[in-house]
Amino acid sequence: MEVNANTGGDGSTAPQEAMVPDTGRATWFLLRTLKLQRPTRVVDVGASPVNTPPYKALLQMGGCDVIGFEPQAAEFEKLQQARSGRETYFPFAVGDGSTRELKIFQRSDMTSVHEPYLPAGALLGRRRMLRVAERVAMQTVALDSVGDIDSFDLLKIDIQGGEVDAFRGAAGKLAQALVVIVELRHLQLYVGEPMAAGIDTELRKHGFELHRFLHNTSLPIRNSQRDRLLPEFTRDQLVDGDAVYVRGLTAMEKLGDDDLRHLAILGSGVFFSHTLVLACLDELARRGGIEGDLAARYVDHLPPRMRTDGDPPGRGPLVLT
């Protein structure tokens, strides 16, 4: 679940247009310089376009290919209509391969295989947010059984409590992945969901370490004076947020050269961790895999707001050629 400035009064979230950030020049520099043998591969589980995915800018640069899964028919159709030549989508629910009942909520981004935890709706004064509109029996698909996916570098997953089942159904392919971006729940919204601690424990079993949070969502607690309070100053209850997990974070020397290249691209173009990018470049330079000054040249392409020295080359709008 995500609540932001585009959220309407009914709790729905409007689609957002992605823009190449001001760090895009540095990402474009890497894409031209690292000379990857193939585009970075992204798998998006729960690909509903209700929110802009974190890899959107990289996709617009031509820096990644995307395979996505979205079981809700209306949301899948939106993806099909808007997709580029680098995107492929399937109308499947991802899990452990078992048959589950999919609860389609009035808010499409709340859809889950779990029942809603109604006390949370009462606490937040958002009971409508947890209303189920339809129930559909659906065969889930384990990622390890999907022949169209050989391997992937990034798994982005947001399926409202079904993440651990999906990880267990993807153990083989997760062993080759570099990054997982996953929603961590702090306030229970569904009966039986694994919560942040359960997801963290499962991902560590697969060799991933917590790197950073992309954002956290907090909401006001329902109270008698809510009409007198501005929400932007009273979002006191932590609910959930997207987190980035990285393989080999504390053992980069064990990653292959291509892994380091793709991790650098993801760090620059998806979750904006530029010190991680530089650590990858440093390790590649130590091995002789890239020019020794590439890390310094990357910093040259970062925007002035991030640097202690002069302006980067080629200031102005980012033009992709």
For each residue, the residues with C-beta under 8 A, 3 or more apart:
1: 109 110 129 160 183 189 217 239 240
2: 13 51 109 215 217
3: 7 13 217 219 239
4: 7 13
5:
6: 13 14 16
7: 3 4 11 12 13 14
8: 11 12 13 14
9:
10: 128
11: 7 8 107 126 128 129
12: 7 8 50 107
13: 2 3 4 6 7 8 50 51 109
14: 6 7 8
15: 49 50 51 52
16: 6 51 52
17: 52
18: 52 53 56 57 60
19: 57
20: 24 57 60 61 318 320
21: 24 57 272
22: 25 303 305 318
23: 26 27 268 272 274 302 303 306
24: 20 21 27 28 57 61 269 318
25: 22 28 29 301 302 303 312 314 318
26: 23 29 30 268 274 298 301 302
27: 23 24 30 31 57 58 61 63 265 268 269
28: 24 25 31 32 61 301 318 320
29: 25 26 32 33 297 298 301
30: 26 27 33 34 264 265 268 269 277 298
31: 27 28 34 36 61 62 63 265 269
32: 28 29
33: 29 30 290 294 297
34: 30 31 261 264 265 290
35:
36: 31 39 40 258 261 262 265
37: 258
38: 41
39: 36 62 63 64 65 86
40: 36 58 63 64 65 153 154 262 265 266
41: 38 64 65 67 151 152 153 154
42: 55 59 64 65 66 67 152 153 154 155 156
43: 66 67 68 69 143 149 152 154 155 156
44: 47 53 55 66 67 68 69 156 157
45: 68 69 94 143 155 156 157 158 159 166
46: 69 70 94 157 158 159 160
47: 44 53 68 69 70 75 79 89
48: 51 70 72 75 78 79 108 109
49: 15 52 75 78 79 82
50: 12 13 15 75 108 109
51: 2 13 15 16 48 109
52: 15 16 17 18 49 56
53: 18 44 47 56 156
54: 156 181 214 242 270 271
55: 42 44 58 59 64 66 154 156 269 270
56: 18 52 53 59 60
57: 18 19 20 21 24 27 60 61 269 270
58: 27 40 55 61 63 64 265 266 269 270
59: 42 55 56 62 63 64 66 84 86 87
60: 18 20 56 57
61: 20 24 27 28 31 57 58 269 320
62: 31 39 59 86 320
63: 27 31 39 40 58 59 265 269
64: 39 40 41 42 55 58 59 86 154 265 269
65: 39 40 41 42 86 87
66: 42 43 44 55 59 86 87 88
67: 41 42 43 44 87 88 89 90 148 149 152
68: 43 44 45 47 79 87 88 89 90
69: 43 44 45 46 47 89 90 91 92 93 94 141
70: 46 47 48 75 76 79 89 90 91
71: 76 91 92 93 102 111 138
72: 48 75 76 104 108 111
73: 76 77 91
74: 77 78 108
75: 47 48 49 50 70 72 78 79 108
76: 70 71 72 73 79 80 89 91
77: 73 74 80 81
78: 48 49 74 75 81 82
79: 47 48 49 68 70 75 76 82 83 87 89
80: 76 77 83 89
81: 77 78
82: 49 78 79
83: 79 80 87 88 89
84: 59 87
85:
86: 39 59 62 64 65 66
87: 59 65 66 67 68 79 83 84
88: 66 67 68 83 148
89: 47 67 68 69 70 76 79 80 83
90: 67 68 69 70 141 146 148
91: 69 70 71 73 76
92: 69 71 140 141
93: 69 71 100 102 113 138 139 140 141 159 162
94: 45 46 69 140 141 142 143 157 159 162 166 169 170
95: 98 100 113 140 141 142 162 165 166 169
96: 140 142 165 166 168 169
97: 139 140 141 142 145 169
98: 95 139 140 165
99: 137 138 139 140
100: 93 95 113 137 138 140 162
101: 113 135 136 137 138
102: 71 93 111 112 113 135 136 137 138
103: 111 112 113 114 115 116 132 134 135
104: 72 108 111 132 133 134 135 136
105: 108 110 111 112 116 129 130 131 132 133
106: 110 128 129 131 132 133
107: 11 12 110 128 129
108: 48 50 72 74 75 104 105 111
109: 1 2 13 48 50 51
110: 1 105 106 107 116 129 130 160 189
111: 71 72 102 103 104 105 108 160
112: 102 103 105 116 159 160 161 162 190 193
113: 93 95 100 101 102 103 140 159 160 161 162 165
114: 103 160 161 162 190 191 192 193
115: 103 132 190 191 192
116: 103 105 110 112 120 121 130 131 132 189 190 191
117: 120 121 130 188 189 190 191 193
118: 121 122 127 130
119: 122 123
120: 116 117 123 124 130 187 188 189
121: 116 117 118 124 125 126 127 128 129 130
122: 118 119 125 127 222
123: 119 120 187 221 222 237
124: 120 121 129 219 220 221 222 237 239
125: 121 122 220 221 222 226
126: 11 121 129 130 219
127: 118 121 122 130 131
128: 10 11 106 107 121 131
129: 1 11 105 106 107 110 121 124 126
130: 105 110 116 117 118 120 121 126 127 189
131: 105 106 116 127 128
132: 103 104 105 106 115 116 135
133: 104 105 106
134: 103 104
135: 101 102 103 104 132
136: 101 102 104
137: 99 100 101 102
138: 71 93 99 100 101 102
139: 93 97 98 99
140: 92 93 94 95 96 97 98 99 100 113 165 169
141: 69 90 92 93 94 95 97 145 146 169
142: 94 95 96 97 145 146 169 170
143: 43 45 94 146 149 166 169 170 173
144: 169 170 171 172 173
145: 97 141 142 169
146: 90 141 142 143 149
147:
148: 67 88 90
149: 43 67 143 146 152 173
150:
151: 41 173 176 177
152: 41 42 43 67 149 155 173 176 177
153: 40 41 42 177 178 179 262 263 266
154: 40 41 42 43 55 64 177 178 179 180 181 266 270
155: 42 43 45 152 170 174 177 179 180 181 182
156: 42 43 44 45 53 54 55 180 181 182
157: 44 45 46 94 163 166 180 181 182 183
158: 45 46 182 183 242
159: 45 46 93 94 112 113 162 163 166
160: 1 46 110 111 112 113 114 183 189 190 193
161: 112 113 114 185 189 190 192 193 194
162: 93 94 95 100 112 113 114 159 165 166
163: 157 159 166 167 182 183 194 199 202
164: 167 168 194 198 199 202
165: 95 96 98 113 140 162 168 169
166: 45 94 95 96 143 157 159 162 163 169 170
167: 163 164 170 171 174 202 203 206
168: 96 164 165 171 202
169: 94 95 96 97 140 141 142 143 144 145 165 166
170: 94 142 143 144 155 166 167 173 174
171: 144 167 168 174 175 206
172: 144 175
173: 143 144 149 151 152 170 176 177
174: 155 167 170 171 177 180 206
175: 171 172 206 207
176: 151 152 173
177: 151 152 153 154 155 173 174 180 247
178: 153 154 246 247 248 255 259 262 263 266
179: 153 154 155 244 245 246 247 263 266 270 271
180: 154 155 156 157 174 177 203 208 244 245
181: 54 154 155 156 157 214 242 243 244 245 270 271
182: 155 156 157 158 163 199 203 242 243 245
183: 1 157 158 160 163 240 241 242 243
184: 195 196 199 200 240 241 242 243
185: 161 188 189 190 193 194 195 196 199 239 240
186: 195 196 216 238 239 240 241
187: 120 123 237 238 239 240
188: 117 120 185 193 195
189: 1 110 116 117 120 130 160 161 185 193 239 240
190: 112 114 115 116 117 160 161 185 193
191: 114 115 116 117
192: 114 115 161
193: 112 114 117 160 161 185 188 189 190 198
194: 161 163 164 185 197 198 199 202
195: 184 185 186 188 198 199
196: 184 185 186 199 200
197: 194 200 201
198: 164 193 194 195 201 202
199: 163 164 182 184 185 194 195 196 202 203
200: 184 196 197 203 204 210
201: 197 198 204 205
202: 163 164 167 168 194 198 199 205 206
203: 167 180 182 199 200 206 208 245
204: 200 201 207 208 209
205: 201 202
206: 167 171 174 175 202 203
207: 175 204 247 248
208: 180 203 204 245 246 247
209: 204 245 246 247 249 250
210: 200 243 244 245
211: 243 244 245 246 249 271 273 276
212: 243 244 271 273
213: 216 241 242 243 244
214: 54 181 241 242 243 244 271
215: 2 241 242
216: 186 213 238 239 240 241
217: 1 2 3 238 239 240 241
218: 235 236 237 238 239
219: 3 124 126 231 235 237 239
220: 124 125 223 226 229 231 234 235 236 237
221: 123 124 125 236 237
222: 122 123 124 125 226
223: 220 226
224:
225: 228 229
226: 125 220 222 223 229 234
227:
228: 225
229: 220 225 226 233 234
230: 233 234
231: 219 220 234 235
232: 235
233: 229 230
234: 220 226 229 230 231
235: 218 219 220 231 232
236: 218 220 221
237: 123 124 187 218 219 220 221
238: 186 187 216 217 218 241
239: 1 3 124 185 186 187 189 216 217 218 219
240: 1 183 184 185 186 187 189 216 217
241: 183 184 186 213 214 215 216 217 238
242: 54 158 181 182 183 184 213 214 215
243: 181 182 183 184 210 211 212 213 214
244: 179 180 181 210 211 212 213 214 271 273
245: 179 180 181 182 203 208 209 210 211
246: 178 179 208 209 211 249 263 276
247: 177 178 179 207 208 209 255
248: 178 207 251 252 254 255 259 263
249: 209 211 246 252
250: 209
251: 248 254 255
252: 248 249 255 260 279 280 283
253: 283
254: 248 251
255: 178 247 248 251 252 259 260 263 283
256: 259 260
257: 260 261 284 287 289
258: 36 37 261 262
259: 178 248 255 256 262 263
260: 252 255 256 257 263 264 280 283 284 289
261: 34 36 257 258 264 265 280 284
262: 36 40 153 178 258 259 265 266
263: 153 178 179 246 248 255 259 260 266 267 276 280
264: 30 34 260 261 267 268 276 277 280 281 284
265: 27 30 31 34 36 40 58 63 64 261 262 268 269 270
266: 40 58 153 154 178 179 262 263 269 270 271
267: 263 264 270 271 272 273 274 276 277 280
268: 23 26 27 30 264 265 272 274 277 298
269: 24 27 30 31 55 57 58 61 63 64 265 266
270: 54 55 57 58 154 179 181 265 266 267
271: 54 179 181 211 212 214 244 266 267
272: 21 23 267 268
273: 211 212 244 267 276 277
274: 23 26 267 268 277 278 298 302 306
275: 278 279
276: 211 246 263 264 267 273 279 280
277: 30 264 267 268 273 274 280 281 298
278: 274 275 281 282 295 298 299
279: 252 275 276 282 283
280: 252 260 261 263 264 267 276 277 283 284
281: 264 277 278 284 285 290 294 295 298
282: 278 279 285 286 295
283: 252 253 255 260 279 280 286 287
284: 257 260 261 264 280 281 287 289 290 294
285: 281 282 288 289 290 291 292 294 295
286: 282 283
287: 257 283 284
288: 285
289: 257 260 284 285
290: 33 34 281 284 285 294
291: 285 294
292: 285
293: 296 297
294: 33 281 284 285 290 291 297 298
295: 278 281 282 285 298 299
296: 293 299 300
297: 29 33 293 294 300 301
298: 26 29 30 268 274 277 278 281 294 295 301 302
299: 278 295 296 302 307
300: 296 297 312 313
301: 25 26 28 29 297 298 312 313
302: 23 25 26 274 298 299 306 307 312
303: 22 23 25 306 307 312
304: 307 310 311 312
305: 22
306: 23 274 302 303
307: 299 302 303 304 310 312
308:
309:
310: 304 307
311: 304 315
312: 25 300 301 302 303 304 307 315
313: 300 301
314: 25
315: 311 312
316:
317:
318: 20 22 24 25 28
319:
320: 20 28 61 62
321:
